[in-house]
C-alpha cells in the first residue's frame, strides 16, 4: 500500500506540474485571483482566567470552572507581523471587553521569530507579549497562534522564513492566491511535503527541528506570562501532495507525519514551559467536514483547535441560503468530528476560526451550532488588515481599521450585534445546555454543580460568570435563578450567580428589563 501511495503521489505531482507549467504559458506573468511593559490590571476590570487546562472536552480554569469563550482572531500577516503595528491596542481591548468578548487568538509568525537560522528576535516577541498584557488588563485571555497560510510570501502566503522554504527549486506556477495555490501549485505542495518529512535545511538541520526550536524559544519567552490561554502549534496545516488521498479517506500516512510533528513541537515547548496548554490542529481539509483523524500531541494538557468554513458558502459569496440549504450538514460534521475526536482522545475542544463573512444568517447558524455543542469560539477576524489569505477580506472585519478608534463607521455594528451574544463564561460545574433566543433576547443557561473532571461538586456559593453585553441589553436585564442567587450588581456586564447550598443543578433565565 505504501508503494502504491508513493507512486500515486508522484504521478499526481507530475500531472499538476505539467498543468501548472502549461497554465503559466497561457497566463504569462499575470496572477489569476479567483476568489514596553504591559499595563497592569485596571481597577474594576474583570480578571483574565488563569491556569488554563482541560477536563476531557471542557477547557477549564485554575479552579476547575468550565471556560466557554467568545473571542476574535487578530493576526498581522505582513511585516513586521505584529498587531500593534496595525494600531491594535488598548482602545481595541476596551471595545472587546465592552461587547462581551473575552479571548483573542493572537497571531505570531515564524519568519519574524527566527529571521536567520538559530537567531531569534526577542524584540518581536516582546511586542507580542505587550499586546498580551494589554488584553489581560481588560480581562481578555490570549491564545498564541503560530499562523501560517500558503507557507511563505513566495507562495502568496506567510509563515516560514525564506531560508526554511524547501520547494526543490520548482517554479512557483500557477499563482492563484488563497486557497487555490495549495491545490494547484506543485512547488508549494513539495514545500509542505518536505516540512512534514523534516527534510534537512540550512546547516543540515531538519526544517521541522528548526521550527520546534523556534517554538521552544517562544514558549520560554512567554512562560509564566499572565493572560496566556495556550499555544496553537500551527494554523491550518496542509498535507502537501497527499491531499487528493486525504479527500478520499486515505490520509493515514500524512496524518502520521502530522502527529509526529505535534509530538515534536509539544516536547520542545515542554522543555521550556511545563504548564501552558498546547492546542493542535487537523489538516485544514477538516474545515468543511472531511473526517480529520489527527493524532494528538501526547501531552496531558492539550486541546483540539478546529475550524468551520463551508466551501459552498465561500463559493456563493457567503449567502445565507447556501448556509441553510447546503452547508448545514457539512458544518454539523465539523462539530461531530471534533466531538468524536475528543471522546476518543480526551482532548479539550475550542473552535478557533469561523466566519470571514458579513452574512448574518451564516454567522447566526455558526453561533447557534457552537452553543448547541457547548464549545467556545473565536471569530475570524477582528479586522481586514490587508489580509492576503482569506475568503473575504472586506467582509471579515468587525473593525475596519484598528489604527482608528473603534467607534462610528469604523465598526460594522450589525456584525457586532450578531456576535455579541450573552453566554456563560466561567461555569462552576458542568454545562448542561445554554442558548440565546434572539427573537426575545432571552438567555437560558443550565448547569450541574458536578465538577467537569468528575471529581465531586462545587460547594455552596461557587460563582458562575455570564457575559451580558450592554449592546444586547441596553436598558438592563431581569434574572431568574433556580438553585442559586445573583451576587453581582444589577445589570452588570458580567452576571455572577452563586449556587445554593445542596443544589445539584442551577438554571438561569435572563430577559430584557
C-alpha positions, -999 to 999 in steps of 0.1 A, spaced: 0 0 0 29 24 8 45 19 -26 11 25 -43 7 57 -23 42 68 -33 35 61 -69 1 79 -67 17 110 -51 45 111 -77 21 107 -106 -1 134 -91 28 158 -88 39 152 -124 4 158 -136 -1 190 -116 34 203 -126 27 198 -163 -7 215 -159 9 244 -139 36 250 -165 10 249 -193 -12 274 -175 17 297 -169 24 298 -206 -12 308 -212 -14 333 -182 21 347 -186 31 366 -155 -5 376 -147 -19 364 -114 -54 350 -115 -73 357 -83 -103 335 -82 -119 344 -54 74 483 267 60 468 299 25 456 297 -1 476 316 -14 462 349 -50 453 355 -73 482 357 -95 489 387 -128 472 382 -118 452 352 -125 415 351 -95 392 356 -83 371 327 -87 334 336 -55 317 348 -42 282 350 -60 271 318 -62 234 313 -89 209 304 -111 182 319 -119 160 289 -136 181 263 -141 211 286 -115 239 288 -112 248 325 -95 275 346 -74 271 377 -104 265 399 -118 238 376 -146 260 362 -156 253 326 -144 281 303 -166 289 273 -150 318 255 -164 341 229 -134 358 211 -118 370 179 -87 364 158 -61 392 154 -33 383 130 -9 407 112 1 389 80 26 415 67 60 425 81 66 433 109 38 407 117 28 425 149 -8 436 157 4 468 174 20 478 141 -16 479 127 -27 501 156 -43 473 177 -41 484 213 -59 495 244 -89 510 228 -95 478 208 -92 458 240 -117 481 257 -141 477 228 -138 439 230 -144 440 268 -174 463 264 -190 439 239 -186 407 259 -156 392 240 -132 375 264 -104 360 243 -81 368 214 -63 343 191 -32 364 186 -11 355 156 27 351 156 48 343 125 79 321 124 96 344 99 95 372 124 106 350 153 137 334 135 148 357 107 180 337 103 187 301 113 191 298 151 188 336 155 157 348 174 141 382 175 132 388 211 121 424 203 94 410 182 83 386 209 83 415 234 58 434 212 35 404 212 39 400 250 30 436 254 -2 431 235 -10 401 257 -6 423 287 -29 450 272 -56 424 266 -51 408 301 -57 443 317 -92 441 302 -99 405 314 -92 390 280 -71 358 277 -48 352 247 -43 321 226 -9 325 210 -13 312 174 16 302 151 -1 314 120 5 300 85 -13 302 52 4 292 20 37 289 39 56 319 27 53 351 6 69 332 -23 36 313 -25 15 344 -17 12 335 20 30 339 53 48 318 80 81 303 71 113 323 70 127 325 34 156 303 44 132 275 55 115 272 22 123 238 6 105 236 -27 132 216 -46 137 246 -70 103 241 -87 88 272 -105 61 288 -85 33 285 -110 4 289 -111 -1 318 -87 -38 317 -80 -38 331 -45 -55 317 -14 -66 289 -11 -61 277 -46 -23 275 -46 -24 247 -20 -43 226 -45 -26 236 -78 10 249 -72 35 220 -72 63 240 -56 41 247 -26 30 211 -23 66 199 -23 75 225 3 47 212 26 59 176 19 94 184 28 83 202 60 62 172 71 91 149 63 115 171 83 139 174 54 173 188 61 177 225 55 204 251 63 232 236 83 219 201 77 193 205 104 157 193 98 134 221 89 108 208 114 135 206 140 143 243 134 106 251 138 104 231 171 134 250 184 117 283 175 86 272 194 108 262 224 124 297 224 89 313 221 75 292 250 104 301 272 98 337 264 62 335 274 65 311 303 45 324 333 30 353 314 -4 363 328 -32 361 304 -19 334 281 -45 307 274 -23 284 254 -1 278 223 -18 269 190 10 249 173 3 256 137 -26 271 119 -43 250 92 -15 225 83 -17 211 48 -10 175 37 10 186 7 8 164 -24 -12 138 -3 -43 160 -2 -61 140 -30 -56 108 -10 -69 126 22 -100 137 2 -109 101 -4 -102 89 31 -66 76 27 -48 101 49 -31 77 73 5 84 60 1 122 61 -16 121 95 13 100 108 36 128 98 14 154 113 12 135 146 49 132 147 51 170 143 26 175 171 48 154 194 80 171 184 66 206 190 50 197 223 82 181 236 101 212 226 76 235 243 75 214 275 113 217 278 108 254 284 72 257 296 58 228 316 23 242 322 7 262 294 -19 243 273 -9 232 238 -35 231 211 -31 212 178 -50 213 145 -60 188 120 -53 193 83 -75 222 71 -95 198 48 -114 192 80 -128 228 79 -155 216 56 -164 184 73 -138 159 60 -130 134 88 -96 146 100 -84 118 124 -54 137 136 -31 123 162 -27 143 195 4 159 210 8 131 236 8 158 263 -18 157 291 -26 194 288 -38 196 252 -69 206 232 -80 203 196 -82 236 178 -106 232 149 -122 255 123 -155 256 105 -158 271 70 -183 259 44 -168 256 10 -202 262 -7 -208 294 13 -175 307 2 -182 299 -35 -216 316 -32 -202 346 -15 -213 336 20 -250 336 12 -274 326 39 -293 303 15 -261 283 10 -257 280 47 -293 270 53 -297 245 24 -263 231 17 -238 240 45 -257 227 75 -248 190 71 -211 199 64 -210 222 94 -227 196 116 -200 171 105 -172 195 116 -186 196 152 -195 159 152 -159 150 141 -145 173 168 -167 157 195 -158 122 183 -121 130 184 -124 144 219 -144 113 231 -116 91 216 -86 110 229 -99 130 259 -86 163 243 -103 196 250 -122 214 223 -121 250 210 -135 264 177 -107 288 169 -119 300 135 -152 305 117 -169 334 99 -149 356 75 -182 369 62 -207 397 66 -237 373 61 -258 374 92 -275 340 86 -242 323 82 -229 338 114 -260 331 134 -260 294 122 -224 291 134 -230 307 168 -261 286 174 -242 254 164 -214 263 188 -239 269 216 -257 236 209 -224 218 211 -213 239 241 -180 248 225 -162 282 229 -153 301 198 -131 328 182 -144 347 152 -122 353 121 -114 382 122 -112 414 141 -101 434 110 -95 430 73 -60 445 76 -50 438 40 -53 401 47 -38 382 16 -51 348 26 -88 349 34 -120 342 16 -134 377 21 -110 404 32 -136 432 32 -164 411 47 -144 395 76 -138 427 96 -155 438 128 -134 469 130 -123 483 96 -91 500 107 -76 493 142 -53 523 138 -85 544 142 -108 544 173 -133 515 172 -163 539 170 -188 552 145 -185 540 109 -151 523 117 -172 495 132 -195 470 115 -222 474 142 -246 449 127 -219 422 129 -211 432 165 -247 429 174 -247 394 159 -215 383 176 -220 399 210 -241 370 223 -248 367 260 -232 334 271 -218 315 301 -182 324 305 -169 305 336 -192 278 349 -188 264 384 -199 229 373 -206 211 341 -227 229 315 -258 210 305 -272 234 279 -273 271 270 -287 292 243 -298 327 233 -332 333 217 -327 364 195 -364 369 189 -370 379 225 -334 384 238 -337 356 263 -307 337 276 -311 304 293 -282 286 310 -284 253 328 -255 235 345 -248 208 371 -227 216 401 -207 185 394 -171 193 385 -162 189 349 -134 164 358 -159 142 375 -144 146 410 -171 159 434 -192 190 432 -187 227 436 -198 238 471 -224 264 481 -215 299 470 -194 288 440 -196 316 414 -206 312 377 -199 342 354 -221 350 325 -213 377 299 -242 401 294 -232 426 267 -249 460 270 -254 461 233 -279 433 237 -294 447 270 -292 485 266 -319 490 293 -308 462 316 -320 427 322 -340 407 347 -327 374 360 -345 344 375 -323 317 391 -332 283 403 -307 266 426 -288 297 432 -289 335 435 -275 366 418 -245 381 435 -235 408 410 -248 444 408 -280 450 389 -274 450 351 -237 443 355 -219 435 322 -208 402 338 -237 385 357 -225 364 387 -246 336 401 -238 317 433 -250 282 437 -273 275 467 -264 250 495 -273 215 484 -280 224 448 -270 199 422 -284 219 393 -286 256 386 -308 273 359 -305 309 349 -331 327 328 -323 363 317 -347 386 298 -346 423 289 -357 446 317 
